[in-house]
Amino acid sequence: MDSTDTPGQWPLVARQWLQLGPPLRPGPMDTAIVRTLIERWCDVAEARYLILGVTPEYHAMAVAAGSVQAIDRTPEMIRYVWPGQPSQAETGDWRQMPWQTPAFDIALCDGGLQLVGYPDGLSAVARELHRVLLPDGLFIARLFTPPETAETPEDVLQDLLKANIPNLNVLKLRLGMAMQSDAESGTALRDVWSRLHDAAGSWPELAERLSWPLDHLLAIEAYRESPARMHYFTPDQAIAVFERSGFRHLDSASGDYMLGTQCPTLCFRRL
């Protein structure tokens, strides 16, 4: 959203999608939270869903409860990851969506708000959501938020080499958050790759040391040339942006899993 994709980056991400898991992808607790929030706050029988991104777990939820439309800026992610019909997925920018009038009852986003930039990119997405959601519509987003007690990259890498980090999904979040100086600056994904590579050496040796499948560890290669930055802002920062853009914060919940409290799901109503 903030910078141009490197050729080959997103096809690589898409092909490695099955190597991703919680907390980077929504697990059963996360999807249960979203369903609970919808049941609690939405009284539309056949809801029209908008998914920011191509999250398969959200597609399954939406098609069971109404109609679904996705929007993602990368055709490769739509081609490789989206489980729905091609006509159900638009290629486009969340900050400039193609719908001219309000069209959706519920919008969902999993982790993607970290990629749009803070605060300006997040504000632009909030304004567009306000424009395309129907009055009283819901926006539900899972965030990746920094820990209350900041870690250093050295803390994270020491934990990794002591085999105290169970998988790459947890490592990516912890190391990226530890490398961030502030939400506005964020953390470049390629810098995460470099920091890990410099500290850990060859991937086969590290995989053997950690007893991780090599294919799982090699998913980090999607970060190597990525121009993307992750911006880890707090729930309060997100709430402030959305409430300035015509939304009311209704609810928040987190899953009971490793880093679950740093992956809260927030629910907003469009006023």
Buried (B, 14 or more C-beta within 10 A) or exposed (E): BBEEBBEEBBBBBBBBBEBBBBBBBBBEBBBEBBBBBBEEBBEBEEBBBBBBBBBBBBBBBBBEBBBBBBBBBBEBBBBBBBBBEEEBBBEBBBBEBEBEEBBBBBBBBBBBBBBBBBBEBBBBBBBBBBBBBBEEBBBBBBBBBBBEEEBEBEEBBEBBBEEEBEBBBBBBBBBBBBBBEEBEEBBBBBBBBEBBBEBBEEBEEBBEEBEBEEEBBBBBBBBBBBEBBBBBBBBEBBBBBBBEBBBEBBBBBBBEBBBBEBBBBBBBBBE
